[in-house]
Amino acid sequence: MSSKLNANGVYEGSRMILPEHREAYLAHMHEINRKEKPILDEQEWQLIGLTLMESYQERVAITLTVFDPFDDSVMRGVVDQIDQNRKVIKFVRGDEDYSFIPFKNILSASV
C-alpha cells in the first residue's frame, strides 16, 4: 500500500480550493502582468500628430500602436475624424469597422 502523505505531510485527497479563492487568485495573477503606460517626449507627439493629420487629409492608411495595460494593440486603417474637444480620433479599419481612440492612448503612428 502506497503512502498518501506528500512531502508536506498533508493527504493529497484533502487538497481543495474554493471557487471564490480560485477566481481571486486568477485575478491577482492577471493584475501582476499589468504594465505602466510609457511617457512619450514632445518630438514623438509631433511625429504622431503629423502622421494622423496626413492620414486625415490625404486618406492614407497608417499603422497605430495603441496602449493597453496588458497587451498593446496594433491597428491599420485611416483617420476619419479628429475631435480636439474630446481628444479622440475616429479610426476606420474597414468598411464598417471603426473605433474612437483617445490621443493619450496612442503610442506610435507610422505610414
MIPA-483305 format. One record per atom (N, C-alpha, C, O, CB): x, y, z; residue in three letters. Coordinates in steps of 0.05 Angstrom, whole numbers, padded with zeros to 5 digits, always signed. Glycine has a CB too. Layout:
<atoms>
XYZALA...
</atoms>
This chain:
<atoms>
+00017-00023+00000MET+00000+00000+00000MET+00018+00025+00000MET+00036+00027+00016MET-00019+00000+00024MET+00012+00043-00018SER+00029+00067-00020SER+00019+00088-00001SER-00004+00090+00006SER+00029+00078-00049SER+00038+00104+00008SER+00032+00125+00027SER+00018+00149+00013SER+00026+00157-00009SER+00057+00135+00041SER-00003+00159+00025LYS-00017+00182+00014LYS-00005+00208+00024LYS-00015+00230+00017LYS-00047+00180+00021LYS+00015+00207+00040LEU+00027+00231+00050LEU+00046+00243+00029LEU+00061+00228+00016LEU+00042+00225+00076LEU+00044+00268+00026ASN+00062+00283+00008ASN+00085+00293+00025ASN+00086+00289+00049ASN+00047+00306-00007ASN+00104+00307+00013ALA+00127+00318+00027ALA+00119+00337+00049ALA+00134+00340+00069ALA+00145+00332+00007ALA+00096+00350+00047ASN+00088+00369+00067ASN+00071+00356+00089ASN+00063+00370+00108ASN+00073+00392+00055ASN+00065+00331+00087GLY+00051+00317+00108GLY+00021+00319+00106GLY+00007+00313+00126GLY+00060+00326+00134GLY+00010+00328+00084VAL-00019+00331+00080VAL-00029+00310+00061VAL-00015+00304+00041VAL-00026+00360+00070VAL-00051+00298+00067TYR-00063+00279+00048TYR-00069+00292+00021TYR-00080+00314+00021TYR-00088+00267+00060TYR-00061+00280+00000GLU-00065+00290-00027GLU-00095+00294-00032GLU-00103+00313-00045GLU-00053+00272-00048GLU-00112+00276-00023GLY-00140+00277-00029GLY-00154+00299-00014GLY-00177+00306-00021GLY-00153+00251-00022GLY-00142+00311+00006SER-00155+00332+00022SER-00150+00360+00011SER-00160+00380+00022SER-00147+00330+00050SER-00135+00363-00010ARG-00130+00389-00022ARG-00155+00398-00036ARG-00166+00384-00053ARG-00105+00389-00041ARG-00162+00423-00031MET-00187+00433-00042MET-00184+00464-00044MET-00172+00476-00027MET-00212+00425-00026MET-00196+00476-00064ILE-00196+00504-00067ILE-00224+00513-00073ILE-00238+00502-00090ILE-00176+00514-00089ILE-00233+00534-00060LEU-00260+00545-00064LEU-00260+00560-00090LEU-00240+00572-00098LEU-00269+00563-00041LEU-00283+00560-00104PRO-00284+00575-00129PRO-00278+00605-00125PRO-00265+00617-00143PRO-00312+00572-00141PRO-00286+00616-00103GLU-00280+00645-00098GLU-00250+00650-00095GLU-00240+00670-00105GLU-00295+00654-00073GLU-00236+00631-00082HIS-00207+00634-00079HIS-00193+00630-00106HIS-00174+00645-00111HIS-00197+00613-00059HIS-00203+00612-00122ARG-00191+00608-00149ARG-00194+00633-00166ARG-00175+00641-00179ARG-00204+00583-00163ARG-00218+00645-00165GLU-00223+00669-00181GLU-00205+00692-00171GLU-00194+00707-00187GLU-00252+00677-00180GLU-00203+00695-00145ALA-00186+00716-00134ALA-00157+00711-00141ALA-00142+00730-00148ALA-00189+00717-00103ALA-00148+00686-00141TYR-00120+00680-00148TYR-00115+00687-00178TYR-00095+00699-00185TYR-00114+00651-00143TYR-00134+00679-00195LEU-00130+00684-00224LEU-00131+00714-00229LEU-00116+00724-00246LEU-00153+00670-00240LEU-00148+00729-00215ALA-00149+00758-00219ALA-00123+00771-00209ALA-00113+00789-00222ALA-00173+00770-00203ALA-00112+00761-00188HIS-00087+00771-00177HIS-00064+00765-00197HIS-00048+00783-00203HIS-00080+00758-00150HIS-00063+00741-00208MET-00042+00735-00228MET-00045+00751-00253MET-00025+00759-00265MET-00043+00705-00235MET-00070+00758-00260HIS-00074+00775-00284HIS-00064+00803-00278HIS-00052+00816-00296HIS-00105+00775-00291HIS-00069+00814-00254GLU-00060+00841-00247GLU-00030+00843-00245GLU-00019+00865-00249GLU-00073+00849-00220GLU-00016+00821-00239ILE+00013+00822-00237ILE+00025+00830-00265ILE+00046+00843-00266ILE+00024+00795-00228ILE+00011+00821-00286ASN+00021+00827-00313ASN+00015+00855-00323ASN+00022+00862-00346ASN+00010+00807-00332ASN+00001+00871-00308ARG-00006+00898-00316ARG+00019+00915-00319ARG+00038+00912-00303ARG-00025+00912-00295ARG+00020+00931-00340LYS+00044+00948-00344LYS+00036+00977-00344LYS+00013+00984-00349LYS+00058+00940-00371LYS+00055+00994-00339GLU+00051+01023-00339GLU+00053+01034-00367GLU+00067+01024-00384GLU+00071+01037-00320GLU+00038+01056-00371LYS+00039+01070-00397LYS+00065+01085-00400LYS+00072+01100-00382LYS+00014+01089-00401LYS+00080+01081-00422PRO+00105+01097-00425PRO+00099+01126-00430PRO+00078+01134-00440PRO+00121+01085-00448PRO+00118+01143-00422ILE+00115+01172-00425ILE+00130+01179-00451ILE+00153+01174-00454ILE+00127+01188-00401ILE+00115+01192-00469LEU+00126+01200-00495LEU+00137+01228-00494LEU+00126+01245-00480LEU+00105+01197-00518LEU+00159+01233-00507ASP+00170+01260-00508ASP+00156+01277-00529ASP+00140+01267-00545ASP+00201+01259-00513ASP+00162+01303-00529GLU+00149+01322-00547GLU+00153+01315-00576GLU+00135+01318-00592GLU+00158+01350-00541GLU+00177+01307-00583GLN+00183+01300-00611GLN+00166+01277-00621GLN+00157+01277-00643GLN+00213+01294-00614GLN+00163+01257-00604GLU+00146+01234-00612GLU+00117+01242-00616GLU+00104+01233-00634GLU+00148+01211-00591GLU+00107+01260-00598TRP+00080+01270-00601TRP+00076+01285-00627TRP+00056+01283-00640TRP+00072+01288-00578TRP+00097+01301-00635GLN+00095+01315-00660GLN+00095+01296-00684GLN+00079+01301-00703GLN+00119+01334-00663GLN+00111+01275-00683LEU+00110+01255-00705LEU+00083+01241-00707LEU+00073+01236-00729LEU+00132+01235-00701LEU+00072+01235-00684ILE+00045+01222-00684ILE+00025+01241-00695ILE+00008+01233-00711ILE+00037+01214-00655ILE+00026+01267-00687GLY+00007+01287-00697GLY+00009+01291-00727GLY-00011+01292-00741GLY+00011+01313-00683GLY+00033+01292-00737LEU+00037+01295-00766LEU+00026+01271-00782LEU+00014+01274-00803LEU+00067+01299-00773LEU+00031+01247-00771THR+00021+01223-00784THR-00009+01222-00784THR-00021+01214-00804THR+00033+01198-00771THR-00021+01229-00762LEU-00050+01230-00760LEU-00062+01250-00780LEU-00082+01244-00793LEU-00060+01236-00732LEU-00050+01274-00781MET-00060+01294-00800MET-00057+01285-00829MET-00075+01290-00845MET-00045+01321-00795MET-00035+01273-00835GLU-00031+01263-00862GLU-00052+01242-00870GLU-00063+01243-00892GLU-00002+01251-00865GLU-00058+01224-00852SER-00078+01204-00857SER-00106+01217-00860SER-00121+01208-00877SER-00079+01183-00834SER-00111+01237-00843TYR-00137+01250-00845TYR-00141+01266-00870TYR-00162+01265-00883TYR-00140+01269-00820TYR-00121+01281-00878GLN-00123+01298-00902GLN-00121+01283-00928GLN-00136+01289-00947GLN-00101+01320-00901GLN-00103+01264-00930GLU-00098+01250-00955GLU-00111+01222-00956GLU-00107+01208-00976GLU-00068+01248-00960GLU-00125+01214-00935ARG-00138+01188-00934ARG-00118+01165-00938ARG-00124+01146-00952ARG-00160+01186-00955ARG-00095+01167-00926VAL-00073+01147-00928VAL-00076+01128-00904VAL-00081+01137-00881VAL-00045+01161-00928VAL-00073+01103-00909ALA-00074+01083-00887ALA-00049+01085-00870ALA-00027+01087-00881ALA-00077+01054-00898ALA-00052+01084-00844ILE-00030+01085-00826ILE-00032+01062-00806ILE-00053+01048-00804ILE-00029+01112-00810ILE-00010+01057-00791THR-00009+01037-00771THR-00007+01050-00744THR+00012+01066-00739THR+00014+01016-00776THR-00026+01044-00726LEU-00025+01055-00699LEU-00019+01034-00679LEU-00028+01011-00681LEU-00052+01069-00692LEU-00002+01041-00659THR+00002+01024-00636THR-00013+01037-00612THR-00006+01059-00605THR+00032+01019-00629THR-00033+01023-00601VAL-00050+01034-00581VAL-00044+01020-00554VAL-00043+00996-00553VAL-00080+01032-00588VAL-00040+01036-00533PHE-00033+01025-00507PHE-00057+01010-00495PHE-00080+01018-00496PHE-00025+01048-00488PHE-00050+00988-00482ASP-00068+00972-00466ASP-00052+00962-00442ASP-00029+00954-00446ASP-00081+00948-00482ASP-00062+00963-00418PRO-00047+00955-00395PRO-00035+00927-00396PRO-00016+00921-00381PRO-00063+00958-00370PRO-00047+00909-00412PHE-00038+00882-00412PHE-00024+00874-00439PHE-00006+00858-00439PHE-00061+00863-00407PHE-00034+00885-00461ASP-00023+00878-00487ASP-00030+00900-00507ASP-00053+00904-00513ASP-00034+00850-00497ASP-00009+00914-00517ASP-00014+00935-00536ASP-00026+00924-00562ASP-00019+00901-00570ASP+00012+00951-00542ASP-00043+00939-00575SER-00055+00930-00600SER-00045+00947-00623SER-00041+00971-00620SER-00086+00932-00598SER-00041+00934-00645VAL-00031+00947-00670VAL-00054+00946-00690VAL-00066+00925-00696VAL-00006+00933-00682VAL-00062+00970-00700MET-00084+00972-00719MET-00075+00986-00744MET-00058+01004-00744MET-00107+00987-00706MET-00087+00978-00766ARG-00081+00991-00792ARG-00108+01002-00803ARG-00128+00987-00804ARG-00068+00971-00812ARG-00108+01027-00811GLY-00132+01040-00821GLY-00127+01069-00828GLY-00105+01078-00831GLY-00155+01037-00801GLY-00149+01084-00830VAL-00149+01112-00838VAL-00163+01129-00817VAL-00183+01120-00805VAL-00163+01116-00866VAL-00152+01152-00812VAL-00164+01171-00793VAL-00187+01184-00807VAL-00183+01198-00828VAL-00144+01192-00782VAL-00212+01181-00797ASP-00236+01193-00809ASP-00243+01219-00797ASP-00252+01238-00811ASP-00259+01173-00807ASP-00239+01222-00771GLN-00246+01247-00757GLN-00225+01252-00735GLN-00214+01233-00723GLN-00274+01246-00745GLN-00220+01278-00730ILE-00203+01285-00707ILE-00220+01305-00690ILE-00226+01327-00699ILE-00176+01299-00716ILE-00227+01297-00666ASP-00242+01313-00648ASP-00224+01324-00626ASP-00217+01309-00608ASP-00266+01297-00636ASP-00216+01349-00629GLN-00197+01360-00610GLN-00211+01368-00583GLN-00197+01370-00563GLN-00184+01385-00622GLN-00237+01371-00583ASN-00251+01377-00558ASN-00252+01352-00540ASN-00246+01354-00516ASN-00280+01387-00563ASN-00259+01330-00552ARG-00260+01305-00536ARG-00233+01291-00535ARG-00229+01272-00520ARG-00281+01286-00548ARG-00214+01300-00552LYS-00187+01289-00553LYS-00187+01260-00562LYS-00174+01243-00549LYS-00172+01293-00527LYS-00202+01254-00583VAL-00203+01227-00594VAL-00202+01229-00625VAL-00208+01250-00637VAL-00229+01213-00585VAL-00195+01207-00637ILE-00197+01204-00666ILE-00216+01182-00673ILE-00219+01162-00658ILE-00169+01200-00679ILE-00229+01184-00696LYS-00245+01162-00706LYS-00228+01148-00726LYS-00220+01159-00747LYS-00273+01172-00719LYS-00221+01123-00720PHE-00202+01107-00736PHE-00218+01085-00750PHE-00229+01067-00737PHE-00180+01095-00718PHE-00218+01086-00777VAL-00234+01067-00793VAL-00215+01045-00802VAL-00194+01051-00815VAL-00248+01081-00817VAL-00221+01019-00795ARG-00204+00997-00803ARG-00215+00981-00826ARG-00201+00965-00838ARG-00201+00979-00779ARG-00240+00985-00833GLY-00252+00970-00855GLY-00276+00986-00865GLY-00278+01010-00861GLY-00261+00942-00846GLY-00294+00972-00879ASP-00317+00986-00890ASP-00335+00997-00867ASP-00343+01020-00868ASP-00333+00967-00907ASP-00340+00981-00847GLU-00358+00990-00826GLU-00345+00985-00798GLU-00359+00989-00778GLU-00384+00975-00827GLU-00320+00978-00797ASP-00306+00974-00772ASP-00291+00998-00764ASP-00271+01005-00778ASP-00288+00949-00774ASP-00299+01012-00743TYR-00285+01036-00734TYR-00285+01036-00703TYR-00300+01022-00690TYR-00298+01062-00745TYR-00267+01053-00693SER-00266+01057-00664SER-00257+01085-00658SER-00243+01097-00674SER-00248+01036-00651SER-00264+01095-00634PHE-00255+01121-00625PHE-00231+01116-00606PHE-00234+01101-00586PHE-00278+01136-00611PHE-00209+01128-00613ILE-00184+01123-00598ILE-00175+01150-00585ILE-00171+01169-00599ILE-00161+01112-00616ILE-00172+01150-00558PRO-00162+01174-00545PRO-00133+01180-00553PRO-00117+01162-00556PRO-00165+01172-00514PRO-00127+01206-00556PHE-00099+01214-00563PHE-00079+01202-00543PHE-00058+01193-00550PHE-00097+01244-00564PHE-00087+01203-00517LYS-00068+01195-00496LYS-00060+01165-00497LYS-00040+01157-00486LYS-00079+01201-00470LYS-00076+01149-00512ASN-00070+01120-00513ASN-00054+01113-00538ASN-00046+01089-00540ASN-00096+01105-00514ASN-00048+01132-00555ILE-00032+01126-00579ILE-00003+01126-00572ILE+00008+01146-00562ILE-00038+01146-00602ILE+00011+01104-00577LEU+00040+01102-00571LEU+00057+01109-00595LEU+00078+01121-00592LEU+00047+01074-00562LEU+00048+01101-00619SER+00063+01107-00643SER+00045+01106-00667SER+00024+01093-00667SER+00087+01087-00647SER+00053+01120-00688ALA+00038+01121-00713ALA+00058+01122-00736ALA+00077+01137-00735ALA+00018+01145-00715ALA+00053+01105-00756SER+00071+01105-00779SER+00055+01099-00805SER+00034+01087-00804SER+00094+01084-00776SER+00066+01108-00827VAL+00053+01105-00853VAL+00057+01077-00863VAL+00048+01070-00885VAL+00063+01125-00873VAL
</atoms>
